[in-house]
Amino acid sequence: MTEQVATILLGQVFVDVPHGLSSAPTVDDIAVMPHDNLGGRSWWIDTIGAANFRLNISSADGGSAHEFGYRLLNC
């Protein structure tokens, strides 16, 4: 699968990303890579469900949005 892009908008701390699969993937099925400098913020995924997974950062950024590439593996 080609890389998709998810963006955590300015001032936000998460984005719900639709995965498009017929069932929920596991955390091991999702590869994520930040596309920009997070300014020391950490990131993680959680809340993996039948339609979406949640991509989080540790604190909101008032200066810019943050873009992440992701791929679904073994799906």
PDB file of N, H, CA, C and O in Angstrom:
ATOM      1  N   MET A   1       0.850  -1.191   0.000  1.00  0.00           N
ATOM      2  CA  MET A   1       0.000   0.000   0.000  1.00  0.00           C
ATOM      3  C   MET A   1       0.888   1.243   0.000  1.00  0.00           C
ATOM      4  O   MET A   1       1.944   1.262   0.631  1.00  0.00           O
ATOM      5  N   THR A   2       0.456   2.261  -0.700  1.00  0.00           N
ATOM      6  H   THR A   2      -0.403   2.245  -1.213  1.00  0.00           H
ATOM      7  CA  THR A   2       1.214   3.499  -0.727  1.00  0.00           C
ATOM      8  C   THR A   2       0.983   4.287   0.552  1.00  0.00           C
ATOM      9  O   THR A   2       0.007   4.077   1.271  1.00  0.00           O
ATOM     10  N   GLU A   3       1.897   5.188   0.808  1.00  0.00           N
ATOM     11  H   GLU A   3       2.690   5.358   0.223  1.00  0.00           H
ATOM     12  CA  GLU A   3       1.775   6.017   2.007  1.00  0.00           C
ATOM     13  C   GLU A   3       0.593   6.967   1.878  1.00  0.00           C
ATOM     14  O   GLU A   3       0.364   7.570   0.830  1.00  0.00           O
ATOM     15  N   GLN A   4      -0.148   7.081   2.970  1.00  0.00           N
ATOM     16  H   GLN A   4       0.038   6.591   3.822  1.00  0.00           H
ATOM     17  CA  GLN A   4      -1.249   8.037   3.093  1.00  0.00           C
ATOM     18  C   GLN A   4      -0.776   9.156   4.022  1.00  0.00           C
ATOM     19  O   GLN A   4       0.258   9.020   4.676  1.00  0.00           O
ATOM     20  N   VAL A   5      -1.514  10.240   4.084  1.00  0.00           N
ATOM     21  H   VAL A   5      -2.354  10.350   3.552  1.00  0.00           H
ATOM     22  CA  VAL A   5      -1.126  11.369   4.921  1.00  0.00           C
ATOM     23  C   VAL A   5      -2.272  11.721   5.867  1.00  0.00           C
ATOM     24  O   VAL A   5      -3.436  11.774   5.469  1.00  0.00           O
ATOM     25  N   ALA A   6      -1.914  11.959   7.130  1.00  0.00           N
ATOM     26  H   ALA A   6      -0.969  11.916   7.454  1.00  0.00           H
ATOM     27  CA  ALA A   6      -2.860  12.441   8.136  1.00  0.00           C
ATOM     28  C   ALA A   6      -2.270  13.713   8.747  1.00  0.00           C
ATOM     29  O   ALA A   6      -1.057  13.801   8.941  1.00  0.00           O
ATOM     30  N   THR A   7      -3.106  14.681   9.044  1.00  0.00           N
ATOM     31  H   THR A   7      -4.091  14.609   8.886  1.00  0.00           H
ATOM     32  CA  THR A   7      -2.646  15.952   9.590  1.00  0.00           C
ATOM     33  C   THR A   7      -3.344  16.263  10.905  1.00  0.00           C
ATOM     34  O   THR A   7      -4.571  16.249  10.991  1.00  0.00           O
ATOM     35  N   ILE A   8      -2.542  16.543  11.928  1.00  0.00           N
ATOM     36  H   ILE A   8      -1.545  16.554  11.858  1.00  0.00           H
ATOM     37  CA  ILE A   8      -3.085  17.066  13.180  1.00  0.00           C
ATOM     38  C   ILE A   8      -3.081  18.583  13.024  1.00  0.00           C
ATOM     39  O   ILE A   8      -2.025  19.205  12.901  1.00  0.00           O
ATOM     40  N   LEU A   9      -4.253  19.156  13.030  1.00  0.00           N
ATOM     41  H   LEU A   9      -5.110  18.651  13.130  1.00  0.00           H
ATOM     42  CA  LEU A   9      -4.406  20.579  12.737  1.00  0.00           C
ATOM     43  C   LEU A   9      -3.855  21.475  13.844  1.00  0.00           C
ATOM     44  O   LEU A   9      -3.699  21.057  14.991  1.00  0.00           O
ATOM     45  N   LEU A  10      -3.574  22.689  13.473  1.00  0.00           N
ATOM     46  H   LEU A  10      -3.701  23.028  12.541  1.00  0.00           H
ATOM     47  CA  LEU A  10      -3.099  23.722  14.380  1.00  0.00           C
ATOM     48  C   LEU A  10      -3.945  23.753  15.647  1.00  0.00           C
ATOM     49  O   LEU A  10      -5.170  23.852  15.573  1.00  0.00           O
ATOM     50  N   GLY A  11      -3.303  23.668  16.806  1.00  0.00           N
ATOM     51  H   GLY A  11      -2.308  23.587  16.866  1.00  0.00           H
ATOM     52  CA  GLY A  11      -3.998  23.749  18.078  1.00  0.00           C
ATOM     53  C   GLY A  11      -4.660  22.463  18.544  1.00  0.00           C
ATOM     54  O   GLY A  11      -5.232  22.432  19.634  1.00  0.00           O
ATOM     55  N   GLN A  12      -4.598  21.402  17.749  1.00  0.00           N
ATOM     56  H   GLN A  12      -4.134  21.427  16.864  1.00  0.00           H
ATOM     57  CA  GLN A  12      -5.234  20.133  18.106  1.00  0.00           C
ATOM     58  C   GLN A  12      -4.190  19.153  18.651  1.00  0.00           C
ATOM     59  O   GLN A  12      -2.990  19.341  18.455  1.00  0.00           O
ATOM     60  N   VAL A  13      -4.658  18.112  19.332  1.00  0.00           N
ATOM     61  H   VAL A  13      -5.633  17.960  19.491  1.00  0.00           H
ATOM     62  CA  VAL A  13      -3.739  17.102  19.873  1.00  0.00           C
ATOM     63  C   VAL A  13      -3.996  15.715  19.298  1.00  0.00           C
ATOM     64  O   VAL A  13      -3.311  14.764  19.673  1.00  0.00           O
ATOM     65  N   PHE A  14      -4.969  15.576  18.395  1.00  0.00           N
ATOM     66  H   PHE A  14      -5.525  16.349  18.090  1.00  0.00           H
ATOM     67  CA  PHE A  14      -5.188  14.285  17.751  1.00  0.00           C
ATOM     68  C   PHE A  14      -5.955  14.459  16.456  1.00  0.00           C
ATOM     69  O   PHE A  14      -6.550  15.503  16.189  1.00  0.00           O
ATOM     70  N   VAL A  15      -5.922  13.392  15.652  1.00  0.00           N
ATOM     71  H   VAL A  15      -5.439  12.543  15.868  1.00  0.00           H
ATOM     72  CA  VAL A  15      -6.766  13.283  14.466  1.00  0.00           C
ATOM     73  C   VAL A  15      -7.226  11.828  14.382  1.00  0.00           C
ATOM     74  O   VAL A  15      -6.439  10.911  14.615  1.00  0.00           O
ATOM     75  N   ASP A  16      -8.496  11.620  14.050  1.00  0.00           N
ATOM     76  H   ASP A  16      -9.136  12.365  13.860  1.00  0.00           H
ATOM     77  CA  ASP A  16      -9.010  10.275  13.801  1.00  0.00           C
ATOM     78  C   ASP A  16      -8.815   9.981  12.321  1.00  0.00           C
ATOM     79  O   ASP A  16      -9.294  10.716  11.457  1.00  0.00           O
ATOM     80  N   VAL A  17      -8.106   8.895  12.045  1.00  0.00           N
ATOM     81  H   VAL A  17      -7.717   8.297  12.747  1.00  0.00           H
ATOM     82  CA  VAL A  17      -7.708   8.552  10.684  1.00  0.00           C
ATOM     83  C   VAL A  17      -8.518   7.347  10.201  1.00  0.00           C
ATOM     84  O   VAL A  17      -8.440   6.284  10.817  1.00  0.00           O
ATOM     85  N   PRO A  18      -9.288   7.476   9.128  1.00  0.00           N
ATOM     86  CA  PRO A  18     -10.015   6.326   8.596  1.00  0.00           C
ATOM     87  C   PRO A  18      -9.040   5.347   7.937  1.00  0.00           C
ATOM     88  O   PRO A  18      -8.204   5.756   7.131  1.00  0.00           O
ATOM     89  N   HIS A  19      -9.142   4.069   8.273  1.00  0.00           N
ATOM     90  H   HIS A  19      -9.821   3.737   8.927  1.00  0.00           H
ATOM     91  CA  HIS A  19      -8.199   3.099   7.699  1.00  0.00           C
ATOM     92  C   HIS A  19      -8.768   2.347   6.505  1.00  0.00           C
ATOM     93  O   HIS A  19      -8.001   1.771   5.733  1.00  0.00           O
ATOM     94  N   GLY A  20     -10.079   2.331   6.326  1.00  0.00           N
ATOM     95  H   GLY A  20     -10.702   2.798   6.952  1.00  0.00           H
ATOM     96  CA  GLY A  20     -10.669   1.735   5.136  1.00  0.00           C
ATOM     97  C   GLY A  20     -10.652   0.212   5.082  1.00  0.00           C
ATOM     98  O   GLY A  20     -10.891  -0.365   4.022  1.00  0.00           O
ATOM     99  N   LEU A  21     -10.376  -0.444   6.197  1.00  0.00           N
ATOM    100  H   LEU A  21     -10.182   0.025   7.058  1.00  0.00           H
ATOM    101  CA  LEU A  21     -10.346  -1.906   6.216  1.00  0.00           C
ATOM    102  C   LEU A  21     -11.695  -2.464   6.655  1.00  0.00           C
ATOM    103  O   LEU A  21     -12.508  -1.754   7.246  1.00  0.00           O
ATOM    104  N   SER A  22     -11.922  -3.724   6.364  1.00  0.00           N
ATOM    105  H   SER A  22     -11.261  -4.301   5.884  1.00  0.00           H
ATOM    106  CA  SER A  22     -13.192  -4.349   6.742  1.00  0.00           C
ATOM    107  C   SER A  22     -13.235  -4.748   8.217  1.00  0.00           C
ATOM    108  O   SER A  22     -14.307  -5.014   8.759  1.00  0.00           O
ATOM    109  N   SER A  23     -12.067  -4.789   8.865  1.00  0.00           N
ATOM    110  H   SER A  23     -11.196  -4.572   8.424  1.00  0.00           H
ATOM    111  CA  SER A  23     -12.003  -5.043  10.308  1.00  0.00           C
ATOM    112  C   SER A  23     -10.862  -4.222  10.901  1.00  0.00           C
ATOM    113  O   SER A  23     -10.001  -3.724  10.176  1.00  0.00           O
ATOM    114  N   ALA A  24     -10.866  -4.089  12.207  1.00  0.00           N
ATOM    115  H   ALA A  24     -11.566  -4.493  12.795  1.00  0.00           H
ATOM    116  CA  ALA A  24      -9.866  -3.252  12.878  1.00  0.00           C
ATOM    117  C   ALA A  24      -8.467  -3.867  12.764  1.00  0.00           C
ATOM    118  O   ALA A  24      -8.296  -5.056  13.034  1.00  0.00           O
ATOM    119  N   PRO A  25      -7.467  -3.075  12.369  1.00  0.00           N
ATOM    120  CA  PRO A  25      -6.088  -3.562  12.377  1.00  0.00           C
ATOM    121  C   PRO A  25      -5.564  -3.569  13.816  1.00  0.00           C
ATOM    122  O   PRO A  25      -6.213  -3.044  14.720  1.00  0.00           O
ATOM    123  N   THR A  26      -4.401  -4.159  14.019  1.00  0.00           N
ATOM    124  H   THR A  26      -3.873  -4.586  13.284  1.00  0.00           H
ATOM    125  CA  THR A  26      -3.730  -4.079  15.313  1.00  0.00           C
ATOM    126  C   THR A  26      -2.710  -2.951  15.250  1.00  0.00           C
ATOM    127  O   THR A  26      -2.422  -2.435  14.170  1.00  0.00           O
ATOM    128  N   VAL A  27      -2.174  -2.573  16.371  1.00  0.00           N
ATOM    129  H   VAL A  27      -2.407  -2.991  17.248  1.00  0.00           H
ATOM    130  CA  VAL A  27      -1.155  -1.521  16.404  1.00  0.00           C
ATOM    131  C   VAL A  27       0.059  -1.921  15.565  1.00  0.00           C
ATOM    132  O   VAL A  27       0.731  -1.056  15.002  1.00  0.00           O
ATOM    133  N   ASP A  28       0.345  -3.212  15.476  1.00  0.00           N
ATOM    134  H   ASP A  28      -0.201  -3.914  15.933  1.00  0.00           H
ATOM    135  CA  ASP A  28       1.478  -3.688  14.676  1.00  0.00           C
ATOM    136  C   ASP A  28       1.228  -3.584  13.175  1.00  0.00           C
ATOM    137  O   ASP A  28       2.164  -3.706  12.385  1.00  0.00           O
ATOM    138  N   ASP A  29      -0.010  -3.363  12.776  1.00  0.00           N
ATOM    139  H   ASP A  29      -0.770  -3.264  13.418  1.00  0.00           H
ATOM    140  CA  ASP A  29      -0.364  -3.237  11.361  1.00  0.00           C
ATOM    141  C   ASP A  29      -0.264  -1.810  10.838  1.00  0.00           C
ATOM    142  O   ASP A  29      -0.479  -1.576   9.649  1.00  0.00           O
ATOM    143  N   ILE A  30       0.061  -0.848  11.708  1.00  0.00           N
ATOM    144  H   ILE A  30       0.236  -1.038  12.674  1.00  0.00           H
ATOM    145  CA  ILE A  30       0.063   0.562  11.320  1.00  0.00           C
ATOM    146  C   ILE A  30       1.471   1.138  11.507  1.00  0.00           C
ATOM    147  O   ILE A  30       2.000   1.150  12.619  1.00  0.00           O
ATOM    148  N   ALA A  31       2.066   1.609  10.423  1.00  0.00           N
ATOM    149  H   ALA A  31       1.636   1.599   9.520  1.00  0.00           H
ATOM    150  CA  ALA A  31       3.379   2.274  10.480  1.00  0.00           C
ATOM    151  C   ALA A  31       3.164   3.770  10.275  1.00  0.00           C
ATOM    152  O   ALA A  31       2.502   4.184   9.324  1.00  0.00           O
ATOM    153  N   VAL A  32       3.731   4.581  11.175  1.00  0.00           N
ATOM    154  H   VAL A  32       4.269   4.245  11.948  1.00  0.00           H
ATOM    155  CA  VAL A  32       3.549   6.037  11.131  1.00  0.00           C
ATOM    156  C   VAL A  32       4.909   6.715  11.171  1.00  0.00           C
ATOM    157  O   VAL A  32       5.805   6.276  11.893  1.00  0.00           O
ATOM    158  N   MET A  33       5.066   7.794  10.390  1.00  0.00           N
ATOM    159  H   MET A  33       4.338   8.150   9.804  1.00  0.00           H
ATOM    160  CA  MET A  33       6.305   8.563  10.372  1.00  0.00           C
ATOM    161  C   MET A  33       5.966  10.054  10.296  1.00  0.00           C
ATOM    162  O   MET A  33       5.305  10.484   9.351  1.00  0.00           O
ATOM    163  N   PRO A  34       6.411  10.851  11.278  1.00  0.00           N
ATOM    164  CA  PRO A  34       6.185  12.297  11.194  1.00  0.00           C
ATOM    165  C   PRO A  34       6.881  12.884   9.963  1.00  0.00           C
ATOM    166  O   PRO A  34       7.988  12.465   9.623  1.00  0.00           O
ATOM    167  N   HIS A  35       6.255  13.833   9.303  1.00  0.00           N
ATOM    168  H   HIS A  35       5.356  14.173   9.579  1.00  0.00           H
ATOM    169  CA  HIS A  35       6.830  14.497   8.137  1.00  0.00           C
ATOM    170  C   HIS A  35       7.481  15.828   8.487  1.00  0.00           C
ATOM    171  O   HIS A  35       8.101  16.451   7.625  1.00  0.00           O
ATOM    172  N   ASP A  36       7.354  16.274   9.730  1.00  0.00           N
ATOM    173  H   ASP A  36       6.850  15.768  10.429  1.00  0.00           H
ATOM    174  CA  ASP A  36       7.934  17.558  10.103  1.00  0.00           C
ATOM    175  C   ASP A  36       8.464  17.494  11.530  1.00  0.00           C
ATOM    176  O   ASP A  36       8.302  16.487  12.218  1.00  0.00           O
ATOM    177  N   ASN A  37       9.090  18.565  11.960  1.00  0.00           N
ATOM    178  H   ASN A  37       9.221  19.384  11.401  1.00  0.00           H
ATOM    179  CA  ASN A  37       9.653  18.652  13.309  1.00  0.00           C
ATOM    180  C   ASN A  37       8.521  18.860  14.309  1.00  0.00           C
ATOM    181  O   ASN A  37       7.768  19.830  14.221  1.00  0.00           O
ATOM    182  N   LEU A  38       8.412  17.947  15.249  1.00  0.00           N
ATOM    183  H   LEU A  38       9.023  17.159  15.322  1.00  0.00           H
ATOM    184  CA  LEU A  38       7.342  18.034  16.252  1.00  0.00           C
ATOM    185  C   LEU A  38       7.717  18.902  17.440  1.00  0.00           C
ATOM    186  O   LEU A  38       6.934  19.022  18.382  1.00  0.00           O
ATOM    187  N   GLY A  39       8.890  19.509  17.418  1.00  0.00           N
ATOM    188  H   GLY A  39       9.526  19.412  16.652  1.00  0.00           H
ATOM    189  CA  GLY A  39       9.291  20.409  18.496  1.00  0.00           C
ATOM    190  C   GLY A  39       9.383  19.725  19.845  1.00  0.00           C
ATOM    191  O   GLY A  39       9.030  20.316  20.866  1.00  0.00           O
ATOM    192  N   GLY A  40       9.853  18.486  19.862  1.00  0.00           N
ATOM    193  H   GLY A  40      10.140  18.006  19.032  1.00  0.00           H
ATOM    194  CA  GLY A  40      10.008  17.746  21.109  1.00  0.00           C
ATOM    195  C   GLY A  40       8.765  17.015  21.576  1.00  0.00           C
ATOM    196  O   GLY A  40       8.799  16.335  22.602  1.00  0.00           O
ATOM    197  N   ARG A  41       7.671  17.140  20.845  1.00  0.00           N
ATOM    198  H   ARG A  41       7.643  17.692  20.011  1.00  0.00           H
ATOM    199  CA  ARG A  41       6.439  16.435  21.226  1.00  0.00           C
ATOM    200  C   ARG A  41       6.568  14.955  20.896  1.00  0.00           C
ATOM    201  O   ARG A  41       7.214  14.580  19.918  1.00  0.00           O
ATOM    202  N   SER A  42       5.954  14.130  21.712  1.00  0.00           N
ATOM    203  H   SER A  42       5.429  14.435  22.507  1.00  0.00           H
ATOM    204  CA  SER A  42       5.881  12.703  21.399  1.00  0.00           C
ATOM    205  C   SER A  42       4.579  12.438  20.648  1.00  0.00           C
ATOM    206  O   SER A  42       3.663  13.259  20.667  1.00  0.00           O
ATOM    207  N   TRP A  43       4.509  11.294  19.992  1.00  0.00           N
ATOM    208  H   TRP A  43       5.254  10.627  19.976  1.00  0.00           H
ATOM    209  CA  TRP A  43       3.305  10.916  19.265  1.00  0.00           C
ATOM    210  C   TRP A  43       3.029   9.439  19.483  1.00  0.00           C
ATOM    211  O   TRP A  43       3.944   8.676  19.794  1.00  0.00           O
ATOM    212  N   TRP A  44       1.784   9.031  19.323  1.00  0.00           N
ATOM    213  H   TRP A  44       1.041   9.651  19.071  1.00  0.00           H
ATOM    214  CA  TRP A  44       1.397   7.638  19.455  1.00  0.00           C
ATOM    215  C   TRP A  44       0.035   7.433  18.804  1.00  0.00           C
ATOM    216  O   TRP A  44      -0.697   8.383  18.528  1.00  0.00           O
ATOM    217  N   ILE A  45      -0.282   6.150  18.565  1.00  0.00           N
ATOM    218  H   ILE A  45       0.313   5.378  18.789  1.00  0.00           H
ATOM    219  CA  ILE A  45      -1.605   5.806  18.058  1.00  0.00           C
ATOM    220  C   ILE A  45      -2.344   5.010  19.129  1.00  0.00           C
ATOM    221  O   ILE A  45      -1.737   4.276  19.908  1.00  0.00           O
ATOM    222  N   ASP A  46      -3.650   5.170  19.152  1.00  0.00           N
ATOM    223  H   ASP A  46      -4.143   5.767  18.519  1.00  0.00           H
ATOM    224  CA  ASP A  46      -4.506   4.398  20.054  1.00  0.00           C
ATOM    225  C   ASP A  46      -5.928   4.416  19.504  1.00  0.00           C
ATOM    226  O   ASP A  46      -6.151   4.856  18.377  1.00  0.00           O
ATOM    227  N   THR A  47      -6.869   3.950  20.275  1.00  0.00           N
ATOM    228  H   THR A  47      -6.688   3.592  21.191  1.00  0.00           H
ATOM    229  CA  THR A  47      -8.282   3.938  19.911  1.00  0.00           C
ATOM    230  C   THR A  47      -8.465   3.373  18.498  1.00  0.00           C
ATOM    231  O   THR A  47      -9.072   4.004  17.632  1.00  0.00           O
ATOM    232  N   ILE A  48      -7.928   2.176  18.292  1.00  0.00           N
ATOM    233  H   ILE A  48      -7.435   1.663  18.995  1.00  0.00           H
ATOM    234  CA  ILE A  48      -8.039   1.520  16.992  1.00  0.00           C
ATOM    235  C   ILE A  48      -9.374   0.795  16.931  1.00  0.00           C
ATOM    236  O   ILE A  48      -9.636  -0.117  17.715  1.00  0.00           O
ATOM    237  N   GLY A  49     -10.210   1.207  15.995  1.00  0.00           N
ATOM    238  H   GLY A  49      -9.998   1.948  15.358  1.00  0.00           H
ATOM    239  CA  GLY A  49     -11.544   0.637  15.894  1.00  0.00           C
ATOM    240  C   GLY A  49     -11.842   0.089  14.512  1.00  0.00           C
ATOM    241  O   GLY A  49     -10.954  -0.034  13.669  1.00  0.00           O
ATOM    242  N   ALA A  50     -13.093  -0.232  14.299  1.00  0.00           N
ATOM    243  H   ALA A  50     -13.815  -0.132  14.984  1.00  0.00           H
ATOM    244  CA  ALA A  50     -13.523  -0.841  13.040  1.00  0.00           C
ATOM    245  C   ALA A  50     -13.354   0.090  11.837  1.00  0.00           C
ATOM    246  O   ALA A  50     -13.203  -0.383  10.711  1.00  0.00           O
ATOM    247  N   ALA A  51     -13.376   1.401  12.060  1.00  0.00           N
ATOM    248  H   ALA A  51     -13.498   1.786  12.975  1.00  0.00           H
ATOM    249  CA  ALA A  51     -13.294   2.349  10.941  1.00  0.00           C
ATOM    250  C   ALA A  51     -12.096   3.287  11.005  1.00  0.00           C
ATOM    251  O   ALA A  51     -11.634   3.753   9.964  1.00  0.00           O
ATOM    252  N   ASN A  52     -11.571   3.580  12.217  1.00  0.00           N
ATOM    253  H   ASN A  52     -11.946   3.201  13.063  1.00  0.00           H
ATOM    254  CA  ASN A  52     -10.526   4.600  12.391  1.00  0.00           C
ATOM    255  C   ASN A  52      -9.486   4.163  13.415  1.00  0.00           C
ATOM    256  O   ASN A  52      -9.691   3.228  14.190  1.00  0.00           O
ATOM    257  N   PHE A  53      -8.360   4.877  13.387  1.00  0.00           N
ATOM    258  H   PHE A  53      -8.194   5.636  12.757  1.00  0.00           H
ATOM    259  CA  PHE A  53      -7.424   4.848  14.507  1.00  0.00           C
ATOM    260  C   PHE A  53      -7.112   6.299  14.856  1.00  0.00           C
ATOM    261  O   PHE A  53      -7.243   7.185  14.012  1.00  0.00           O
ATOM    262  N   ARG A  54      -6.705   6.540  16.080  1.00  0.00           N
ATOM    263  H   ARG A  54      -6.598   5.820  16.766  1.00  0.00           H
ATOM    264  CA  ARG A  54      -6.416   7.900  16.535  1.00  0.00           C
ATOM    265  C   ARG A  54      -4.911   8.109  16.594  1.00  0.00           C
ATOM    266  O   ARG A  54      -4.182   7.304  17.174  1.00  0.00           O
ATOM    267  N   LEU A  55      -4.453   9.200  15.988  1.00  0.00           N
ATOM    268  H   LEU A  55      -5.044   9.854  15.518  1.00  0.00           H
ATOM    269  CA  LEU A  55      -3.051   9.617  16.010  1.00  0.00           C
ATOM    270  C   LEU A  55      -2.965  10.833  16.923  1.00  0.00           C
ATOM    271  O   LEU A  55      -3.644  11.834  16.696  1.00  0.00           O
ATOM    272  N   ASN A  56      -2.132  10.747  17.951  1.00  0.00           N
ATOM    273  H   ASN A  56      -1.580   9.933  18.135  1.00  0.00           H
ATOM    274  CA  ASN A  56      -2.044  11.770  19.001  1.00  0.00           C
ATOM    275  C   ASN A  56      -0.659  12.413  19.056  1.00  0.00           C
ATOM    276  O   ASN A  56       0.333  11.794  18.669  1.00  0.00           O
ATOM    277  N   ILE A  57      -0.593  13.660  19.538  1.00  0.00           N
ATOM    278  H   ILE A  57      -1.398  14.163  19.852  1.00  0.00           H
ATOM    279  CA  ILE A  57       0.666  14.277  19.946  1.00  0.00           C
ATOM    280  C   ILE A  57       0.502  14.746  21.389  1.00  0.00           C
ATOM    281  O   ILE A  57      -0.612  14.961  21.867  1.00  0.00           O
ATOM    282  N   SER A  58       1.630  14.898  22.067  1.00  0.00           N
ATOM    283  H   SER A  58       2.535  14.723  21.678  1.00  0.00           H
ATOM    284  CA  SER A  58       1.600  15.146  23.511  1.00  0.00           C
ATOM    285  C   SER A  58       1.116  16.534  23.910  1.00  0.00           C
ATOM    286  O   SER A  58       0.653  16.713  25.037  1.00  0.00           O
ATOM    287  N   SER A  59       1.208  17.512  23.032  1.00  0.00           N
ATOM    288  H   SER A  59       1.584  17.366  22.117  1.00  0.00           H
ATOM    289  CA  SER A  59       0.676  18.841  23.335  1.00  0.00           C
ATOM    290  C   SER A  59       0.341  19.572  22.041  1.00  0.00           C
ATOM    291  O   SER A  59       0.945  19.325  20.996  1.00  0.00           O
ATOM    292  N   ALA A  60      -0.630  20.471  22.128  1.00  0.00           N
ATOM    293  H   ALA A  60      -1.121  20.671  22.977  1.00  0.00           H
ATOM    294  CA  ALA A  60      -1.044  21.236  20.954  1.00  0.00           C
ATOM    295  C   ALA A  60       0.058  22.201  20.530  1.00  0.00           C
ATOM    296  O   ALA A  60       0.838  22.672  21.358  1.00  0.00           O
ATOM    297  N   ASP A  61       0.110  22.483  19.252  1.00  0.00           N
ATOM    298  H   ASP A  61      -0.523  22.099  18.580  1.00  0.00           H
ATOM    299  CA  ASP A  61       1.076  23.430  18.702  1.00  0.00           C
ATOM    300  C   ASP A  61       0.292  24.617  18.160  1.00  0.00           C
ATOM    301  O   ASP A  61      -0.501  24.467  17.231  1.00  0.00           O
ATOM    302  N   GLY A  62       0.508  25.781  18.729  1.00  0.00           N
ATOM    303  H   GLY A  62       1.152  25.903  19.484  1.00  0.00           H
ATOM    304  CA  GLY A  62      -0.181  26.984  18.280  1.00  0.00           C
ATOM    305  C   GLY A  62       0.451  27.609  17.057  1.00  0.00           C
ATOM    306  O   GLY A  62      -0.085  28.570  16.504  1.00  0.00           O
ATOM    307  N   GLY A  63       1.595  27.072  16.622  1.00  0.00           N
ATOM    308  H   GLY A  63       2.029  26.292  17.071  1.00  0.00           H
ATOM    309  CA  GLY A  63       2.300  27.674  15.503  1.00  0.00           C
ATOM    310  C   GLY A  63       2.129  26.966  14.175  1.00  0.00           C
ATOM    311  O   GLY A  63       2.267  27.589  13.123  1.00  0.00           O
ATOM    312  N   SER A  64       1.827  25.657  14.202  1.00  0.00           N
ATOM    313  H   SER A  64       1.715  25.151  15.057  1.00  0.00           H
ATOM    314  CA  SER A  64       1.688  24.946  12.935  1.00  0.00           C
ATOM    315  C   SER A  64       0.966  23.621  13.116  1.00  0.00           C
ATOM    316  O   SER A  64       0.901  23.069  14.215  1.00  0.00           O
ATOM    317  N   ALA A  65       0.430  23.128  12.014  1.00  0.00           N
ATOM    318  H   ALA A  65       0.483  23.576  11.121  1.00  0.00           H
ATOM    319  CA  ALA A  65      -0.150  21.788  11.968  1.00  0.00           C
ATOM    320  C   ALA A  65       0.992  20.785  11.817  1.00  0.00           C
ATOM    321  O   ALA A  65       2.108  21.174  11.472  1.00  0.00           O
ATOM    322  N   HIS A  66       0.733  19.512  12.069  1.00  0.00           N
ATOM    323  H   HIS A  66      -0.173  19.196  12.349  1.00  0.00           H
ATOM    324  CA  HIS A  66       1.757  18.474  11.918  1.00  0.00           C
ATOM    325  C   HIS A  66       1.242  17.366  11.016  1.00  0.00           C
ATOM    326  O   HIS A  66       0.148  16.836  11.208  1.00  0.00           O
ATOM    327  N   GLU A  67       2.064  17.030  10.024  1.00  0.00           N
ATOM    328  H   GLU A  67       2.953  17.461   9.869  1.00  0.00           H
ATOM    329  CA  GLU A  67       1.703  16.035   9.027  1.00  0.00           C
ATOM    330  C   GLU A  67       2.450  14.734   9.299  1.00  0.00           C
ATOM    331  O   GLU A  67       3.638  14.739   9.621  1.00  0.00           O
ATOM    332  N   PHE A  68       1.735  13.624   9.163  1.00  0.00           N
ATOM    333  H   PHE A  68       0.770  13.620   8.901  1.00  0.00           H
ATOM    334  CA  PHE A  68       2.293  12.294   9.362  1.00  0.00           C
ATOM    335  C   PHE A  68       1.976  11.436   8.149  1.00  0.00           C
ATOM    336  O   PHE A  68       0.880  11.512   7.594  1.00  0.00           O
ATOM    337  N   GLY A  69       2.932  10.624   7.741  1.00  0.00           N
ATOM    338  H   GLY A  69       3.823  10.562   8.191  1.00  0.00           H
ATOM    339  CA  GLY A  69       2.673   9.608   6.737  1.00  0.00           C
ATOM    340  C   GLY A  69       2.335   8.322   7.467  1.00  0.00           C
ATOM    341  O   GLY A  69       2.862   8.062   8.548  1.00  0.00           O
ATOM    342  N   TYR A  70       1.467   7.522   6.889  1.00  0.00           N
ATOM    343  H   TYR A  70       1.039   7.733   6.010  1.00  0.00           H
ATOM    344  CA  TYR A  70       1.168   6.218   7.492  1.00  0.00           C
ATOM    345  C   TYR A  70       0.900   5.189   6.404  1.00  0.00           C
ATOM    346  O   TYR A  70       0.463   5.515   5.300  1.00  0.00           O
ATOM    347  N   ARG A  71       1.177   3.940   6.749  1.00  0.00           N
ATOM    348  H   ARG A  71       1.533   3.675   7.645  1.00  0.00           H
ATOM    349  CA  ARG A  71       0.912   2.791   5.891  1.00  0.00           C
ATOM    350  C   ARG A  71       0.284   1.707   6.739  1.00  0.00           C
ATOM    351  O   ARG A  71       0.605   1.558   7.918  1.00  0.00           O
ATOM    352  N   LEU A  72      -0.601   0.961   6.137  1.00  0.00           N
ATOM    353  H   LEU A  72      -0.862   1.082   5.179  1.00  0.00           H
ATOM    354  CA  LEU A  72      -1.174  -0.204   6.783  1.00  0.00           C
ATOM    355  C   LEU A  72      -0.403  -1.416   6.293  1.00  0.00           C
ATOM    356  O   LEU A  72      -0.308  -1.651   5.088  1.00  0.00           O
ATOM    357  N   LEU A  73       0.143  -2.181   7.215  1.00  0.00           N
ATOM    358  H   LEU A  73       0.066  -1.991   8.193  1.00  0.00           H
ATOM    359  CA  LEU A  73       0.975  -3.322   6.892  1.00  0.00           C
ATOM    360  C   LEU A  73       0.212  -4.621   7.077  1.00  0.00           C
ATOM    361  O   LEU A  73      -0.679  -4.693   7.923  1.00  0.00           O
ATOM    362  N   ASN A  74       0.533  -5.629   6.320  1.00  0.00           N
ATOM    363  H   ASN A  74       1.256  -5.570   5.633  1.00  0.00           H
ATOM    364  CA  ASN A  74      -0.036  -6.971   6.503  1.00  0.00           C
ATOM    365  C   ASN A  74      -1.556  -6.988   6.502  1.00  0.00           C
ATOM    366  O   ASN A  74      -2.167  -7.844   7.143  1.00  0.00           O
ATOM    367  N   CYS A  75      -2.166  -6.061   5.797  1.00  0.00           N
ATOM    368  H   CYS A  75      -1.670  -5.366   5.277  1.00  0.00           H
ATOM    369  CA  CYS A  75      -3.632  -6.008   5.793  1.00  0.00           C
ATOM    370  C   CYS A  75      -4.154  -6.278   4.390  1.00  0.00           C
ATOM    371  O   CYS A  75      -5.366  -6.278   4.172  1.00  0.00           O
TER     372      CYS A  75
END
